[in-house]
Amino acid sequence: MGVASVAAIAAPTLLLAPWAGDDTGRDGSSQPGELPLHPANWPTDQPLAAPTTAYPTVHVTPTKTGKARQFTRSEVELRYAFKQKLADVLTKLLPPDVGRIVIPDNSVNAYRLVSGDKSYQITVRVDLPAVPAEVRPGGTWSMPCAERVSQTPPLPCVDGRLPDGTPISVGNIAPDKGSTSPAIPIASFGYHGAEVFFGMISDVRTDAAPPVTSEQVARLVSDPTFLEAVDFWRTQPVED
């Protein structure tokens, strides 16, 4: 049964049902679904325009148990449209040769980069309130490159600044000690009273490293369009 026939969605892990595709996200096939790209409650007082492109979606089997949060139809529509918009932002800011973005149908934090037969999970979070850099989740993820815990061999790391002058650093983070998985690019920083996190993980099937560098992630998270999405996220009910 589609969401058009119900007033609220009982499962917080679903943005729209039914979806095509599968948990791997490699085929990227989908139907656009029943939700509008420009919902009636899309704010008009912010620079982030509503999406105009419907990106492929894939179903993710829910793993959470317990009582599900109730979402109204308007909340579901706004979350769906926001995910489509952020997918468009990621597509435009990532290099065109690294792959294509598809949208898992679960958390508003979850996106995927599909490159050939590989699929890389992207996590984007905007949490309130922000915390001081010295106690920020991830610890050394937020520190300038020179202050990070030394790695042998040294891992790629890039310092930069947001348009408002806020310093950031983006580096590849090594997996747990003893793991053979490759390092992955992570950005974590405070912005306008919020905590912003951007990270990618290796392909689940092959453990291949994401085809995105620290420099590319630094450019992405400091781009004004990405930060417009962050500001939107801070003020609108698009959280899980």
N, C-alpha and C positions, 0 to 999 in steps of 0.2 A: 504494500500500500504506500503510495506516495504521500509527501507531506502536504500536498494541496488539500487533502481531505481531512486534516486534523488541525486543531487550534494550537497545540503545543507538541514539542518533541520530547519524548521521555528519555532518550539516550543522549547524554552530553558528548559521547564520542562520535556521533553522526551529525554531519552537516546537511545531508540530503540522501534520500534513499528512493529507489535503488541506484546503485552505481555500477558501471561496467569496469573491466580491468580486474586485477588481482592484487594480492599482497606484495608481490615483487615490484610492481610498477614498471616492469620492463617493456610491456607492450604499449602502455600509455593510451590504450583505447578507452573511450567513454562515450556516454551520451551527455549532452549539455544539462539535462535534468529539467526541473520545473521551476527553479528559482530565478528571479530576475537579476541581471547584471547591475541594474540601477534601481535598487529598492527605494520605496517611497520615503524611508527614514534615513537615507544617506544624507549626512550633514552638508549644508551649503555654505557654512561659515568657515570652512577650512580649505586650504589650497589643494588637498588631495582629491582629484576628480574620481568619479565612479569608474569602474572598469568598463572596457568596451570589447574585450576579448575573453572568450570562455576557454580556459586551459583544460587539457585532459585531466580526468579524475580517476582515482583507483580506490577500491574498497580495502579497508584495513579491518580485520576481524577484531572486535573489542576484546580487551583482556581484563578490564576493570569489573569488579563485582560490587554489589551493594546498591543502595538507593541512588537512582540517577537524578541529576538536576533537570528541572523542567525549563524548557525554553519556549518563549512565545514565537509565533510565526514571524513577527518583525525582527526579533533577535536572530533567528535562524537566517533570515534573508540578509541581514547586515553582516553576519559572520561569513556567510558564503561569498558575498560580494567583496568583502575585505580580503579574503584568501585569494580570490581571483585577481584583485588589484595588486596584492603583494607578489603574486606569481608573475605578473606583468613587469613589476619593478625589478624583480630578480632577473628575469629574462633580458631586460634592456641593459642591466648593469654588469652582468656576467659576460665574459668573452663569448662570442657566438659559436666558437668551435668546441666548447667544453661539453655541450649537450643541450638538453631541453628540459624545461620544468613541467612536472606533473603535480597534481594536488591530491594527497591522501585525504580520505573523507573523515578523518578523526579529529585530532586536536588542531586548534587554530595555530599552534606553534609548528606544525609539521608540514614540510614541503619535500620534494624530491628532485634531484638532478639525474636524469637518465642519459647515459652516454653509451651508445652501442648496446651491448648485452649487460651492462653494469648499471647499478642503481645506488645513488648516494643520498642518504637521508640528510636533510638540512633542518636544523632547529633554529627558529627565530623566536625570542622571548622578549617581552617588555613587561617588567614587573615594577610595582610601586610598593613602598618607596625605594629610592636608591639608597645604597649604603656606602660608607667610606671605602675608599679603594683598598685600604689595608685589611679590611675584613670582608671584602666582596667575595661572593661565591666563586670558587675556582682559584682563589689565592693568587698565585703568580700569573694567572691569565691576564690580570689587569695591570700588572706592573710594567714600567718601561723595559725595553729589551735588555738594557745593561743591568737591571736589577733582578732579572728572572733567575731562578735556580739554574745553575750551570748544567748543561747536558753534554754528554760525550757520545758521539760528536755533537757539536753545537747544532741546534735546530733553527730553521729559518724564522726570523722575527723582524718586524717592521714597525717603527714608530711613526706616528702621524698626528694630525690635528683635525678636529671637526671644524666646520665653517665658523663656529662661534669661539674658536680657540681652544676648546677642550682637548687635552692631549689624550691620545689613545695608543695602544700598541696591539698588534695582531701577530700571533706567532703560531707555529705548529707545535702541538702538545704531544709529548710522547705518551704511549699507552702505559698501562700498569707494568711494573718491573717484571721481567720474565716473559712478557708478551712479545709475539713476533709481528703484531699488527703495526702498520706504518703510522707515523705521526699525522695528526689531523689539524687543520686550521681552525683557530678559535679566536673570537673577539668578545670581550666583555668590558663594558664601560658604563659610567653614569652619564645621563643626559636629561636635562630639564626635569630633574627630580625623579627620574625613572632609572631602572636597571635594565640595560640592553644586552642581550646575548645573541651571538650568531656563531653557529658551529656546524661542521660537516663531519660525517663518519665514513669509514671505508665501506666498500661494497660488501654486503652481507655474505654473498656467495663466494666471492674470490678473495676478499680482504684487500682488494686493490685500493690504493690511496686515492682520495678525491683529486680530480684533475684541475684543482684551483689552488693558486699560490697565496701566501700571506699578503703579498703586494696587491693582488686582485681583491682579496677580502677587505683590505684596508681601504681601497678605493670605493668599494661598494658601500661599506657602512658609513663612510664619511660623505657620500653623495647627498646633496640636498633632497633628492626625490625619496631616497630611503628614509631620511630623517623626517620628511613629511609624513611618511607612513608610521613612523615611531610616534610622532606627535598625535596623529589620529588615534592610534592604539591607546595612548595615555588617557584619552578623554571619552572614548566611545565603548559601549558594552559589547566588545568582541572577544572578551576573554572566555576561557573554558569554564 
